[in-house]
């Protein structure tokens, strides 16, 4: 049976624009992801790709990416846009956001990715290899975004590696 090495994910950059928070959160998050396929035998076909953005445990928004293929040992860059429009959060969260921005000049967000990968799609004369599928969960915790002095924009403090798990 074929063994799949899980792809490696990294948040390379994250920028935040049109950010506002009171009892609701509004903003546009541009996330640049680097995905590395460590496999030397399998190209990876990503069927579904959903990215979800959280502040603490409050879901701010999500985005879906069209299916794509990644070659053997390849690096792929994805740009994901997530827009939050007047997402209601508990009042304690908006107070906490204000405190974090005032004290640290930054906010921490969590990015989660759920994707379905197909691999092993090789056809040979008179033989056909079985297509295998894995659902992958990727967690990018405590992604620190520096909030600019105008408090309406921000950027990632530094590139961050994520953890991948079989789902």
N, C-alpha and C positions, 0 to 999 in steps of 0.2 A: 504494500500500500504506500502511496506517495505521502511524503511528509511535507507540510507547508510551514515555512518559516513566516511568522507574522510580519507584515510590513511595519516599518518604523515611521512614526509621525513626529513632526516638529512644527510648532508655531514659530514662523520666521519673523513675522511682523503682525501687528494689529494696530489699526488706527481707528479713532473714534471721532465722529463729527456730529454736529447738530445735537449735542448731548444736553439734555435737560432732565431734572428729577425734582419731583415734589412728592405727591402721592402716586405719581405715575412716572414711568421712565420712557424717554424718547431718545433715539440716537441711531446713527448708522455705523455699523462695525464692519471694517474691511479687514479680513483675516487672510494672511498669506501662509499657506501650509506647504511644507516640503514632505513628500512621501517617498520613502526608499523601499524598493523591492529587493530584499536580500537573497532571493531565490536564484539559483543558477540553472534550474531546470524548468521553471514555470513562469510564463508571463501571467499577469493577474488581470482579470476582467472584473471591474467594479460595476455591479448591476445597480445597486442602490447606494446612495451616499447622502446621509442626512446629518447636518451639523446643528447643534442646539447650544444656545448661549444662556448661561445662568448668572445671576448675582445671588450669592448664598444658595438657597434652594428655590429661588423664584425664577421660573422660566421667563426670559425676556423675549426670545424669538427663535426661529429656526429657519434653515435654508436647505433646499435640496439641489444636488448637482446631477447633471445628466450622466448616464453611464459612460465609462471610459476604460481604455486598456493601458496597461503598464508593462513595458518590456522587461525581460530578465535583467537583473542587477541595475535597473534604471532608477533615476530620480525624477519625480514629477512634481511640478509646482502647481498648486491650485489657489485661485483667488476666490474667496467666499465672501459674499456680502450678506450681512444679516441686519435687517431693519427692525427696530423696536418702535412702535407707534403708540404712545399713551398706554403702556402696559402698567396696569395697577399692581402696586407692591404694598406690602404692609407699611404703615407709617413708621414703624421702628426701623425698617430698611432705609427709608429716605433720610431719617435722622442719622443712621449709621454711615450712609454714604457721605453726608455732610461732614461728619466727624473724621472719617478716613481722609477725605480730600483736605480738610483743614490741617490735620495733624501730620499726615504722611505725604500729601500731594499726589496720592494715587488711590486706585480702586483695584480690587482683585475680582476677576470674573472666572468662571469655569466654562470650558468648551468641551462638549462631548460629541463624538462622531459614532454613528452606527452605520456600518456598511456591510454589504453582502459581496463576497468575492468568489468568482468561479475560476478554476484552474484545472490543468490536466486535459485540455481539449486538443488532443493530438490524434490525427487520423493517419493510418498507414494502409498500404495495399492489403486488403483482406482482413485487416485488424482495425479496431477502434478502441482507443483508451476511453475509459469512463470519465465523464465530467464530474468533478468534485466541487463542493460548495462549502464555504465557511462564512458564518456571520461573525463579524468582528466588532468589538466595542472599544473605543479609544477615549481615554480620559486625559484631558489637559487641565490640571487643577491649579488654582491660585495663579492665574495668568495676570500679572501685575501691569496695569496700565497707568502711566503717569498722566495726570490731568493737568492741562495747561492752565496758566493763570486766569484765563477768561472763563474757565470751568465749563466750556462748551465743546472742547476737543481734547484728545489725548492720544498717546502712542505707547506701544509696548516697551517696557523697561529693558528687555533683552530676550533673545531667542530662547525657546523653552521646549524641552523634549516632553513627549507624551507617553503614556503607558497603553499598550494594546493587549486585549484579552480576547479569547474565544468567547463568543456570546451564546 
